[in-house]
Structures are given as structure tokens and as C-alpha cells.
Amino acid sequence: MTMAGIPDHDFAPGHLDRCQVCGSKDLKLVVDLGHQPLCDSLLTTERLNHPEPTFPLRFLVCRSCTAGQIDHVVDGSTVYHPAYPYRSGITRELASHLENLSRDLGKLASLKAGDLVVDIGSNDGTLLKGFKAMGMRVLGVEPTNISEIARADGVDTEKAFFGEDLAKRIAAERGRARLVTATNMFAHMAGLGSTIRGVRAMLADDGLFVLENHYLLDIMKTLQYDSIYHEHLRSYSIRSLIVLFGFYGMSVVDAHRVSSYGGSIRVVVSPKKDLPISAQGSALLAEEADAGLAGDDVWERFAARVAKARVDLLDLAFDCLKKGIPFVGNSCPGRCATLINSTGIDRSMMPYIAEQPTSLKLGLHLPGKHIPVVNNEILARTQPEYVLLLAWHYAAPIAKYLRERGVRSKLVVPLPEVHVLDV
Ligand SMILES: [Zn+2]
């Protein structure tokens, strides 16, 4: 605890022994995936000749505030290395989601031309382009080299990790922001306290902070254990977010589900104290209580379902290997490293993972099992019997994409149950 009775929310690399949100030590171990490599540290052919670092990967849920979390922090500069390959603009579904988001949020925050919008973890600037087109002043904050793609595209971007000091400098130089956004980033930061203090310092009194993140309740319901990886330090419930922002005198005023990343929430936070949450936010809180997120039963069932899903997928891969039936992967989102490595599928069972021709991952190898990532033109040319959809949260649009390109293979979805798509 700090002087003000707030748990320390700025985490040093290494093991954590208490809840990242409320500081409780009453944590339930749900899934232990052993030691795993970082899911977005793909390897060049040359790197295959060297040792590969691994880190503990365990998923726990706090019995007090219901925050899901892992208990090991990998240093940010190791996770978000300069060659970090994720780029939001290249997933068509995500790009169109971000374009819609800028319109929705512009209305929500009653933004006017000239208002400042800051996006934390702005990636290639896709979201900010929408605000810029509406006449707002925009600033991205992005620590990786992808910030250079945003700058080249005309989106003003600070190449830095976001934190309190940077936020104060931004506010001094540009005035305070009417809107601060963090899409799929708020679960990732080790400097959570510095981030929230920074948002608070940068935000106008009538401004709003909007975050989008994967949602613990949906991870549980749709068995997204492949969302457990080192980048995802936390998986929030609404209840845990109310606790978290409450420490800083801020209020969660709205929360609702959105479709990005297969089960996400959009949460709106005001810098003002003790404001009530909306009706749809209350409905989600009730859903969380009904599901029993704070109890052990629901998580023991989750762990049993995870074990079965792993065995079923390995069964299919092994059966194909025995019978000489080609079984390959399609798409290489970060989460597929958890799925493949925890299942035990290796190159003998899955000779390659096919990715779209513009992917930054082509020519590299999946961490852990070292399956090569190749251009997806191979699918139509060779028509393998089974194609495992590793970005299964986008199964429908990806199936459509593959069929349009003449891929006739059986398309397999790995979770929540292994099944072949009827398309
Ligand atoms: Zn907690």
C-alpha cells in the first residue's frame, strides 16, 4: 500500500504475490501453462540457433475484486521489442471497427473541431485517423517502431511508453484532452498506476477516458484460454475496474460489450468522483455476479473445459499425422502461440501457418514450437485437408476470405469446442 491507501499499481518485472488491482493475496490459481516464450517474439531462421527465453505463465482470479491476471511481469522493453510485429491497420475487421469507434466516441464525448484526442498504444494510428478526419487534434503514444508507420501516414505520434511524466508534458504542451482512448492496451501495462495518474492529469474535467479490452466474463464463457499470454497482465471484470478507478477518485460511468477480439468491453470512465454507472453497465455487473466470478466453482469448471479442449485438438492433429492427412494453420495472432504450445502441436503435425501476404510475420517462426509462417497463397495451391483457424475469434470473415480465394479445405475452429465449420 502507498501512503494514500492505494495498492501499488506500478509493477516491477518478476513474480507478483498479490492482486494487481486490489492488492488482496486471496488469489485462485486457475490454469498453469508452465514456462512459455513471449507470443509475439517470432524467430528468424538465424535465431533458431540460439536459446529461447521462457517465463512462467499462470492465470489466477482474485476472490476479492474478481480481476483475472497472470502472476509474472516480463519487462516491457523485452515484450515490446523494436521488431514487435502487431499492426492494427492490417486486420480488415479491426481497421473497420476502429473507424466506427472514432465516430461513436466523437459523439459520446461531444467532441468539436480542435479538441485534443490522445490514443495510448496507438499502434499504426488507425483509430486516430478517424478523429483527424473529423477535425480534432490528435496525438498517438506508441513505444514500438510501428509509431514510424503512423508518423509517415501523418498521425502525430510520440514514440514512448505512456506514463505520468509524459502525460504531464503533453498537457503542458498541448492543453488537456477531451478524450483519451486505450484500445486493447489497458490490460498490458506494468505501470498501471502511472498510466491512470497520467490519464487523470491529461484529461479535461469534462473529458472522458474510454478503454476497450477483452472481457473476463467472455473469456470464461467462450473458453478463451488462448488469451492468456504475457502481454495480457490483467483480464478485467467490470467489478474490478470500478475498484481500480475508485482508488484514483474516478468513476466507471458506462460499460458494454463490443465485438472486437471476440468478446470485448468498452468502458467509459469519468475523472469525477462517485458517479453512478449506466443501466447497461449495471446489467453487466449483475451478469458477473450471476456467473459467480468471485467463487472457485466456475473457475474449476473452466480449467476442466480447457483440459478437454487441448486434448480434443491434439487428438485431431495426431490422428491426421498418423493417417498422413495434411493439417495446417491459418493466421498467426499472438494468442495462437498459447494455443499451439500448450496443446503440444509441433512441426511434424502442423508443417506451417499461413498468413496474409502483407503480414510482418511472414518468413518467421512461431515461438516455442517454431512452426514457420508462410504466405497464405499456399492454401489455394495445395488444398490441405484441414486448416485450423488460429484467429478463431474472426472465424466467419476469415472463412469467407479463404473461400473467395478458392480454398476448399475443411476449416477447423479450435474453441470453445473443436469443430469443422459448415461453409
Ligand atoms: Zn483483487
Residues whose N, C-alpha, C, O or C-beta is under 5 A from the ligand:
A	BS01	ZN	C19 V21 C22 G23 S24 C62 S64 C65 T66 A67
